[in-house]
């Protein structure tokens, strides 16, 4: 049973992580014509990713985290997550780096992969649905993160795709950590989820939501609603 859970953790988190280089590859496609369509699509995908991240905080990270950690400590860890990523984000901006979406994607993907590994031991149906939800979230998040990095750095497209493929490999490692170690340390797992949730919430409102705004266009806000609906659908199925 333990060996079966181990390989299931690798397989499911690997499939979910593969959505990261896939989203990057879609983003690497040549410019879309006409220009207004590219602008609309880029901002809508950014908003969709923000909505998906918000759903991850509200429907996965907070409920699962607070179920494992007491109320006072939960509030403290959530606040510390927001504060920590404010410090990191400010330092990156001062250095001229724009990696908010990449940080948000990692903050979302890795704690959820840990939770996926832990859930495989006790609730496989929930773990399977969580893997599907993670994969669907990773595509728009990787799409926007790739565009963000491409526009703010001199890294070539091929190297960026290799970076995204390497990030995807972190998923199985996180899932194994959850399945082998954190299943026996629920307080630590819950604390990681809450800390990440606070960081994601900060990044959504500090960087991702402002980038998604486009004057006199309504597709981006609808994209945010769609992204949250995606997370809600996964949560309802899990429930």
Secondary structure by P-SEA (a helix, b strand, c coil): caaaaaaaaaaaaaaaaaaaaaaaaaaacccccaaaaaaaaaaaaaaaaaaaaaaaaaccaaaaaaacccaaaaaaaaaaaaaaaaaaaaaaaaaccccaaaaaaaaacaaaaaaaaaaccccaaaaaaaaaaaaaaaaaaaaaaaaaaaacccccaaaaaaaaaaaaaaaaaaaaaaaccccccaaaaaaaaaaaaaaaaaaaaaccccccccccccaaaaaaaaaaaaaaaaaaaac
